[in-house]
Amino acid sequence: MSPRSASATSPLVIEEKNACIAVGKRAPMDVRMYGKKLPGGNKPLVVHFHGGAFVKGDLDSGSTVARMLADAGAVVVSLAYPLAPKNPFPDGVEAGYDVLEWAYKNRVKLAGQGARVFLAGEEAGGNIAAAVAVMSRDRGHPPLAGQILLSPMLDPCVGTPSLRNAMADATSCKWSEGWQQYLRCPMDAEHPYAVPGGSRRLANIAPTLVLSGPDDPLRDEAKAYAERLRGAGIDVTYNVLSTAQNWPEALTEPVVGECACGVAVKQQFREFFAVTGQPVEPAEPDGPAPARAAPFPGTARDKGKAGSRDRPDDGRPGSS
């Protein structure tokens, strides 16, 4: 683990360390740690995923949100998850789940005794975070205290009014192109770990904070997911922040000093950490838990397995 110099762009001095962690049989993955535990106390522990439409982004582009989470009082593990098209679905989600398990196992060392574990992500990272939350529910571990989604990328149809208005006469759409490179085939769009926004069963998901901006192209899909979670009985806070201009692009850009939305975003984080109590113990899924070796029925590496009817969540919109 190599220490980094204190950030010159963060209003608080937040300790940062780069590390390479090995989880299971997976090749070691790069992470960046922000913050440290309090002597004799604990902090929220957040596993964070950067944006980049599934095909780009790294620990540096994710640093703006990661630092805001740390400034709000959390210890953050930000992951450089594998990117498409070289690593399409489900590689990023599986990597995220493995790091979540690692973070949970090491939560006392990282954030203190009794530390609660959260997921967070912006744009495509919001999709990964939401998918890992569904996956942890289905697999029965680890218990999550909450998830934080900023301008989450949740709708592969890319046809919402907010996105159409934002794109205007543009001849290309990076989110559409990102989805095309992330999903291996049309059937992947029906899988809840690829498209948690279309998940049929959302019961027992951890409490959720969803944030977007007034000019956010992804605003409508963020709102739709928040409403579906609320309809499933999940404790959800959804806010459109007036200072959140040019989201989600602004979330991946380096800033000097305090970003325009920083004060409002960090206040949302602090309030969410304060009101979120004990972790939600994942309920038993409606059917056999997906096997780790072949969790994606109907794919090449699961040829001959049962179809979506055997999944805990078959991925199609419907009742919760």
C-alpha positions in Angstrom: 0.0 0.0 0.0 1.6 3.3 -1.1 0.6 6.6 0.6 -0.3 9.6 -1.6 0.3 13.2 -0.6 -2.7 14.9 0.8 -5.1 16.2 -1.8 -4.6 19.8 -2.8 -8.1 20.0 -4.2 -10.0 18.8 -1.2 -11.1 21.3 1.5 -10.1 18.9 4.2 -6.9 17.0 4.5 -7.9 13.4 3.7 -5.4 10.6 3.8 -5.1 8.8 0.6 -3.4 5.5 -0.1 -3.1 3.4 -3.3 -3.2 -0.4 -2.9 -3.5 -3.5 -4.9 -5.7 -6.2 -3.3 -6.1 -9.8 -4.1 -9.6 -11.3 -3.8 -10.3 -15.0 -4.4 -8.9 -16.3 -7.7 -9.2 -12.9 -9.4 -6.1 -11.0 -10.5 -5.1 -8.3 -8.0 -7.1 -5.1 -8.4 -6.1 -1.5 -7.9 -8.0 0.5 -5.2 -7.5 3.9 -3.6 -8.3 4.3 0.1 -9.5 7.6 1.5 -9.6 8.5 5.2 -8.8 6.4 8.2 -10.5 5.0 11.2 -10.9 6.9 14.5 -9.1 5.6 17.6 -11.8 3.8 19.7 -14.6 4.7 17.2 -15.8 3.9 13.8 -16.7 5.5 10.5 -19.0 4.5 7.6 -17.0 2.2 5.2 -17.9 2.9 1.5 -17.0 0.8 -1.5 -17.0 3.3 -4.4 -17.3 2.9 -8.2 -16.3 5.6 -10.6 -18.2 6.6 -13.8 -17.2 6.4 -17.4 -20.1 4.8 -19.3 -18.6 1.3 -18.5 -15.7 1.9 -21.0 -13.5 4.5 -19.4 -12.7 6.2 -16.1 -10.2 5.3 -13.4 -9.3 6.1 -9.8 -8.3 9.6 -10.7 -11.7 10.4 -12.4 -13.5 8.9 -9.4 -11.6 11.0 -6.9 -14.0 13.9 -6.8 -16.9 11.8 -5.5 -14.6 9.6 -3.3 -13.2 12.7 -1.6 -16.6 14.1 -1.0 -17.6 10.8 0.7 -14.4 11.0 2.8 -15.0 14.7 3.6 -18.5 13.6 4.8 -16.9 11.3 7.4 -16.5 8.0 5.6 -13.5 5.7 4.9 -13.7 5.0 1.2 -12.4 2.1 -0.9 -12.5 3.2 -4.5 -12.2 0.4 -7.1 -10.6 0.5 -10.6 -13.1 -2.2 -11.8 -12.5 -3.9 -15.2 -13.9 -2.0 -18.1 -15.7 -2.9 -21.3 -15.3 -3.8 -24.1 -12.4 -6.0 -23.0 -14.3 -6.9 -19.8 -18.1 -6.7 -20.5 -20.9 -7.6 -18.2 -20.7 -9.4 -15.7 -17.0 -8.8 -15.0 -17.3 -5.3 -13.4 -20.2 -6.4 -11.2 -18.4 -9.6 -10.1 -15.3 -7.6 -9.3 -17.3 -5.1 -7.3 -19.0 -7.8 -5.3 -15.6 -9.4 -4.5 -14.2 -6.1 -3.3 -17.4 -5.6 -1.2 -16.8 -9.0 0.4 -13.1 -8.0 1.0 -14.1 -4.7 2.5 -16.7 -6.3 4.8 -14.2 -8.9 6.0 -11.7 -6.1 6.8 -14.2 -3.5 8.0 -12.8 -3.3 11.6 -9.3 -2.8 10.4 -10.3 -0.2 7.8 -13.0 1.8 9.6 -13.3 0.6 13.2 -15.3 -1.7 15.4 -19.0 -1.7 14.4 -18.4 0.1 11.0 -21.4 0.0 8.7 -20.7 -0.9 5.0 -22.1 1.1 2.1 -21.9 1.1 -1.7 -21.6 4.3 -3.8 -21.1 5.2 -7.4 -21.7 7.8 -10.0 -23.0 7.3 -13.6 -21.9 3.8 -14.7 -20.5 3.3 -11.2 -24.0 3.9 -9.9 -25.1 1.0 -12.0 -22.4 -1.2 -10.6 -23.2 -0.2 -7.1 -26.9 -0.8 -7.6 -26.2 -4.2 -9.2 -23.8 -5.2 -6.4 -26.6 -4.3 -3.9 -29.0 -6.6 -5.6 -26.3 -9.3 -5.8 -25.5 -9.1 -2.1 -29.2 -9.4 -1.4 -29.5 -12.5 -3.6 -26.4 -14.2 -2.2 -27.3 -13.5 1.4 -24.0 -11.6 2.2 -22.7 -9.2 3.2 -25.2 -7.1 5.0 -25.3 -3.5 3.7 -26.2 -0.4 5.6 -27.1 1.6 2.4 -26.2 2.6 -1.1 -25.6 6.0 -2.6 -26.2 6.6 -6.3 -25.3 9.8 -8.1 -26.7 10.2 -11.6 -26.9 6.4 -11.9 -26.8 5.0 -15.4 -29.7 2.5 -15.3 -31.6 2.5 -18.6 -30.1 0.8 -21.7 -33.0 2.1 -23.8 -31.5 5.7 -23.4 -34.8 7.2 -24.4 -35.9 9.2 -21.4 -37.1 12.7 -21.9 -34.3 14.1 -19.7 -31.7 12.4 -21.9 -33.4 13.4 -25.2 -33.6 17.0 -24.1 -29.9 17.0 -23.0 -28.7 15.4 -26.2 -30.7 17.7 -28.5 -29.3 17.4 -32.0 -26.2 15.4 -31.1 -25.4 12.6 -33.6 -23.9 10.2 -31.0 -24.6 9.3 -27.4 -21.8 8.1 -25.2 -24.3 6.3 -22.9 -25.8 4.4 -25.8 -22.4 3.4 -27.0 -21.3 2.5 -23.5 -24.3 0.1 -23.1 -23.6 -1.5 -26.5 -20.0 -2.3 -25.4 -20.9 -3.4 -21.9 -23.8 -5.8 -22.7 -22.7 -8.9 -24.6 -26.1 -9.6 -26.2 -29.7 -8.3 -26.0 -30.6 -10.8 -23.3 -28.2 -9.2 -20.9 -30.5 -6.2 -20.8 -33.0 -8.4 -19.0 -30.6 -9.4 -16.3 -31.0 -7.5 -12.9 -27.2 -7.5 -12.4 -26.7 -5.7 -15.7 -29.8 -3.4 -15.5 -30.8 -3.1 -11.9 -33.2 -0.3 -13.0 -35.4 -3.0 -14.7 -35.2 -5.5 -11.8 -38.5 -7.2 -11.1 -37.9 -7.8 -7.3 -36.4 -5.0 -5.3 -37.6 -6.0 -1.8 -34.9 -6.1 1.0 -32.5 -3.8 -0.8 -30.5 -1.6 1.5 -31.7 2.0 2.2 -30.8 4.2 -0.7 -29.8 7.8 -1.4 -30.3 8.9 -5.0 -29.0 12.3 -6.2 -29.2 14.0 -9.6 -29.1 17.5 -11.1 -31.6 19.8 -12.8 -29.8 19.5 -16.2 -28.8 15.8 -15.7 -29.5 13.6 -18.8 -29.8 10.6 -16.4 -32.2 12.4 -14.1 -35.3 10.5 -15.3 -33.9 7.1 -14.8 -32.5 8.0 -11.4 -36.0 9.2 -10.4 -37.7 6.1 -11.8 -35.4 3.8 -9.8 -35.9 5.7 -6.6 -39.7 5.5 -7.1 -39.5 1.7 -7.8 -37.4 1.2 -4.7 -39.9 3.2 -2.6 -42.7 1.2 -4.1 -40.9 -2.0 -2.9 -40.9 -0.7 0.6 -37.3 0.5 0.6 -36.3 3.6 2.6 -35.3 6.0 -0.2 -34.2 9.6 -0.3 -34.2 11.2 -3.8 -33.1 14.8 -4.4 -32.4 17.0 -7.4 -29.8 19.4 -6.2 -29.9 22.9 -7.7 -26.1 23.2 -7.4 -25.5 19.9 -9.2 -24.9 21.5 -12.6 -23.5 19.5 -15.6 -23.9 16.2 -13.9 -22.7 13.5 -14.4 -19.7 15.0 -16.3 -18.8 17.3 -13.4 -18.5 14.4 -11.1 -15.5 13.0 -13.0 -13.7 16.3 -13.5 -10.9 17.5 -11.2 -11.8 20.6 -9.2 -9.7 23.3 -7.5 -11.0 24.0 -4.0 -14.6 23.2 -3.3 -16.7 22.2 -6.3 -20.0 24.1 -6.8 -22.1 21.2 -5.6 -19.7 20.0 -2.9 -21.4 21.6 0.1 -24.9 20.3 -0.8 -23.7 16.8 -1.8 -21.6 16.3 1.4 -24.6 17.4 3.5 -26.7 14.8 1.8 -24.0 12.2 2.5 -23.7 13.2 6.2 -27.5 13.1 6.7 -27.7 9.7 5.1 -24.9 8.3 7.2 -26.5 9.8 10.3 -30.0 8.3 9.8 -29.0 5.0 8.3 -28.9 2.4 11.2 -28.0 -1.2 11.3 -27.3 -3.0 8.0 -30.1 -4.7 6.2 -29.6 -8.5 6.6 -30.2 -9.9 3.1 -33.3 -12.1 3.0 -33.4 -15.5 1.4 -34.0 -15.1 -2.4 -37.1 -16.4 -3.9 -35.6 -19.6 -5.1 -32.1 -21.1 -5.0 -29.2 -18.7 -4.6 -27.2 -18.1 -7.8 -24.0 -20.2 -7.8 -20.8 -18.1 -7.9 -19.3 -20.2 -10.7 -22.3 -19.6 -13.0 -24.5 -16.8 -11.8 -25.8 -15.8 -15.2 -28.2 -18.3 -16.8 -28.3 -18.4 -20.5 -24.8 -17.1 -21.1 -22.0 -18.9 -22.8 -20.4 -20.0 -19.6 -23.7 -21.3 -18.3 -24.9 -23.1 -21.4 -27.7 -25.6 -20.7 -28.7 -24.1 -17.4 -32.2 -23.1 -16.5 -33.5 -19.7 -17.8 -34.6 -16.6 -16.0 -37.4 -18.4 -14.2 -34.9 -19.9 -11.8 -33.3 -16.6 -10.9 -34.0 -14.9 -7.6 -34.8 -11.9 -9.8 -35.6 -12.5 -13.5 -34.7 -9.0 -14.4 -38.0 -7.9 -16.1 -40.0 -4.9 -14.8 -43.0 -5.8 -12.8 -44.2 -6.2 -9.3 -41.6 -5.9 -6.5 
